[in-house]
């Protein structure tokens, strides 16, 4: 049985930046940051314009007014996605449930877990009780038919209502869906839900599940659907009705704005970061909610007076002399987000490396290794590392593919213990994840839902010296590259005694100045080229630029 963890929500405002920290048992578990230049866009609804349809990718690229076009996969095209589901799977109309953890992410996962199911849009698929495709070839043919159907309906320059389900990451645009959802405190509204009602799996009582479904069904207008969230359990009808009325009012505003809208245009902006966090993180085990700003305190108090009046006594305005995070002892946890090395209590440590394709985590025993039997030591360090790795994944908001290199263990039972421990820890994570057992090489593979860039990417800038690799090229390697460039240049010149300016980083210039023979003289004797070397602080240590003396033209690339 899951133990009750003491939680605190700390809301810190500094200038234009808002930081919301979820603290569990005195340690920072999650940190959400919002700045004016990096506002959250998850859940935002746009009237977009289809830019192009790529049938091979089974996707369309949609202009929603952002820097890059949004990516709309055919399976996320809400007006026809039910046709696809009918083609490949049966219905489960009366006992629709949301997988454990889905509803806790509110709008971020509701889109992917509870799509519309309108019976009127299923002319070609098997009805309830009819057999699924009998062979893989037949199923593939149906999917191909679905792909062609969507491709024929989506045309360039078409207007389409879409919602952001994943923020832009790197050069990739937002991931979009046209299965529109609007998240509330107790339920998520599906405007095109066709009467489908889903209930969180965490509501285990069949009697309560039935009560909630009957209540919500009696309130929903025709054609709408809903996901009933965990926090709705045992709530009064009046609260559920108020929540639904707020959601329906938002949808009415969207419909009104659509009447005069021209794509690309933002139609609906998600709630403020404070309201979103309270909506998705406010549970009965949150014992304290603290804000250091009057405006945030008032917004929090107003929300809780409506959503959870019994928790009003847990809300307070911070009065301490130290900054809020310092006062609660989590300032060092915030700073650790940028550290590659994370120490374990046993004396071991983990190293977290970000690459283009994945995140790699290396577990090391450190000074603890010599104190106990090797196998016992390895197991204890790995178990401690598993707990810390999951904490760091949540804290840094790391998604995508994660590969963990644990300390080698001989006994397969110990490997199973580490795997079971990692699975148990991931159950506390609201982001969906998949995990594979340790391989023979002690490698564990994890995939974790990624809906926005990691916290490190959002809070940090790429290092100008190393380009984000963590390693800078040796200065003498750069000097050797310069000399190879000069040899190529001299061999191709019919006219001798050319005059060039060389720009290099000050760190590269230093050994040139300290050489036994003046570098400019040495190069003149070798290549019969006059070179004037100049320090340029804008260049990295692995870069250099050659310019012609008279015209000032950059000719570096011509002889590389």
C-alpha angles and dihedrals in degrees: 000000000000112000120233108256120204108237135189131189114212118190114196125184120191115172107309094339123096120196122188116191127194108206121195120192091342096309128103109254104168135010125195118191129188127185129175091250094048107039117171113259101182108126095016114139122218137183098228136186120230107241099183140341118224108193092186090061091040087231147101128220112226128197108224096163097267126123092265129031116262120248116236113185116206090241088061095054098113100196091062105018090097088062088057093049090049090052096054108025145027126252126254098193105161100038100042110158137174117235117252111283096012097105092046090073092057113199093000096072105013089081092059098039107044113035123171121281108196111176093206091065097060107084098133103036129085115272126232110302094016117125123266120238106300097215137035090238091055092048090050090050090053092050090050089051090051091050092052091046093054093043090054092051097047112069131175113270092021115139115236134177109232139171129213113244097165127029123232112281119194109317093341118105126228119296108239140197133187090208090102118207132176116203123218135174098268103018145013115235119225106198091192095036097120093219096307114148121193125192127204114256088227089071093084102172110096090205092054092045090053092047093051094047093050092047095049093042090055091052101043119099116235114283096022127110134193146200113221110217129218094253089062090073112120092357121144121257092243093060092048090049093050091050092050092047090054091051093048090049090054091050091050089054089051091051092049093049091049092061093072100023125122121197133285094041138133107242103175131018119206120243121282117280090256095053092043093052093046091048094051103031105034106108134151092264093062101106100177137027115188130181128185094201128071093219093052091043091054093046090050093047093049092050095047094045086063103033103035112004091173088067097054089101089062093062120092142164111239113246101172124127094228121069111276098255091044090051092054094043099242100108091099090051089056091050091049090067089084096047120104092202123060117186123222123216091244092061095260122113144200128227118212117202125182117211131176093261105029149350117260122204121193120197118208130183095216119182091342092073099087098048102076143017109303099240093044091046092049093050094048093048092047093050091050090046092051091058093046094046092056090047090052092047090055095040095049093035091231115180140171122046117355121187119194122197105203125192110275116263128190102205114075089209089064091051088053090052091054091047092049091047092052091049091050092051093048090057088073090056116096092206114086116247143175124212135192126205119258114283124228087269093056093255122143122196122207133176118199128189111262117198100156139013114288118268091252091055092048097045099038140059125221112266109256091209101053102019090235097303096106090229129087124207115255113261093234090054088058091048090052090051090052092051091049088051091052092050091053091046094049094048093054097047119096091186116064129213096044115175120229138172117219119202117198139160114275089243090059093044092057098071090042090058092046097052120116093245121040106261095224090053093047092052092047091054091047101042107012090237125130108227126183112196119213132182115241116185092194091068125085120233091256094053137077138170131212119202130184110249097227104036098027090224118160106238098166097112093049093069103030 
